[in-house]
Amino acid sequence: MPPEGVVPRFRGNGVIEFEPHVYRDPGEGEVLLAIGANAICGSDRHQYVNGSPIVPGHEVAGVVVAAGSGTSVAVGTRGVAYLMDYCGACRSCGVGATNQCLAKRGDVGLTVDGGYGPFVLTHETNFFQVDDTTTLPEATLLLDVMGTSGHALRRAERVRDDIESIYIAGAGPIGLGLLVMARIRYGDDLPIHVSDVSPWRLEFAESFGVRAVDATDTRTIENLRPDLAFDSSGRGSARQLAISALGKRGALICVGHGEDLTLNVSRDLIAPERAVLGSEYFRYDEMAENLRLLGAHRALLGRVITHVLPVEELPGAFELFLSGKTGKVVITQELAT
């Protein structure tokens, strides 16, 4: 019998209602995950405001409860689902750039049912196993917090190898991810400045040992002259300020989707030899190293999660998250069978 469960339906305008839903059995190469945790992401705002025809949630952690033909993963295996259902055969996938797949089969929680429901169907190739010492809420850190942020740092290192200072625009979950991953990667002595408009987020960022700057204090930010600037806010004004703040040979890495950036090529790029890079999600093959880092820095990374709430409180959890007074908010539920 196909698995059944109660799922949240995002109706739009912040309305979330729960209703029964029937899932199909896993097909060839697919696994069915019973979901134990799914973290709220800022990009979920669009579905919260505008509604969604599918069940949202793309920071998925759960347990394999069924597997289709042609799979090798055992029922009972714990792990996370990679957002992008990559084909594994195109030019990008051939060099490991699964985040740039040319023939994606779907996106968990964006085009196919995601992790706010009791189950997720995904291809086995998109499933990443975690060890027994990692809880399912902790496992969600491997995705946007560690994966997206760590990939952005690796992108930056392609154009700058003498990194002595970093500026991060936005102290939301991705900004916090950049903060902690930079600390792990470059050590406690590297100067890191983080800006935001939320006093709560600025104070929380400072608790990690960085220097917080009000995002409206443009003069202070312009005088930072960092080697690397990361925009996790997606705001055009933040991107413009970041590019003007960069030192010579600096690089701006745009991590947050959103608004535009206007460049004076001679002044902003050629004369100071700056670079502007995009960084989209992360590569599947980066997760193994991130799992090792999670095990080695569990306390630091775990501090990014400030709230863990049951799925029954999902509407209130979104209100809390969108208030700007949280780090990462993780939604949990009992494993369905």
C-alpha positions, 0 to 999 in steps of 0.5 A: 500500500502506498504510504500516506500522511498529513502534509502542510499546504502553503496556501499563500499569504502566510496561511498553512493548512494540514491535509492528508496526502498519498505518496507513491512507492519508490521507483527504479533507483529511488528511495523513500525517506521518512522525515525526522527534520527539515530546516527553514530556509529564507528562500521558503519565504516565497512559498510562504507568501505566494503559496505552493502546489507541492510540499515545501522544504529542501533541507531534508534529513530522514531515514530510508523506509523503502527502496526501489529496484536498482538501489543498494542503500539499506532500509533504516539508513539515516541521512540527508537529501541533496536538493538538486536531483542531478542526472549524473551523466551531463558534462557538469556532473561528469566533473563533479559540478552537480550543482550545475547539472544540465539535465536536472530531474527536479528540486526537492521542496521546490518542484517535487514534494519536500521535507515539511511532509512526512516523506520524501521521494528522491533518487538514491544518488541524491541521498547522503548517509550520516553516522549514528552520532549525528542527530537528524536536526544536526544533519540538516546543517550539512546542507545550506549552512555548511554546504552552501557556505563552504562552497562559497568559500571554495569559490573565493579561494579560486581567485584569492589565496592570501586571505586576511580579512572577510566581510559578510553582508547578512547575518541570517542562516547563510551568513552565520554559515559563512561565519562559522565555516570561515572560522573553521577554515581560517582560524580564530584570528582572522578578522571577520565583520558581519552586517545586518539590519536586525539588532538581534542578529547582530548581537547573535553574530557577535557571540561567535567572536566577530565584529558586527556592523549595522548595515546602514553604517555605510562609512564603516563598511566602506572603510573595511577593505576586506579581501573577501566580501560575501553577500548572503542578503540578496539585496542590491544595496548590500551588493553595491556596498560590498563591492565598494568596500573591497580592497585591491584584488578583492573578490565579491561572492554573491550567495543570496539570490535576489536583486541586481548589482551595477558595476563600473567595470574600469573603476570596480573591476579592472583598476583594482583587479577585483572579481565578482563570483556567483556561488550556487548551492554546493557540489554533492561530493563536498558533503563527505568533508563537511560531515567530517567537519561537523563531527570535529566542530559539533558545538560551534556548528550546532550553535547556529540552530537556535530553535527546534520546533515540531511540525505541528507548530510550523505556522508559528515557526515561520512567523518566528523565523521571519521576525529576524530574531532566530538563527536556524530554525529546524522543524522536527517530526516523529518518523512515519512508517 
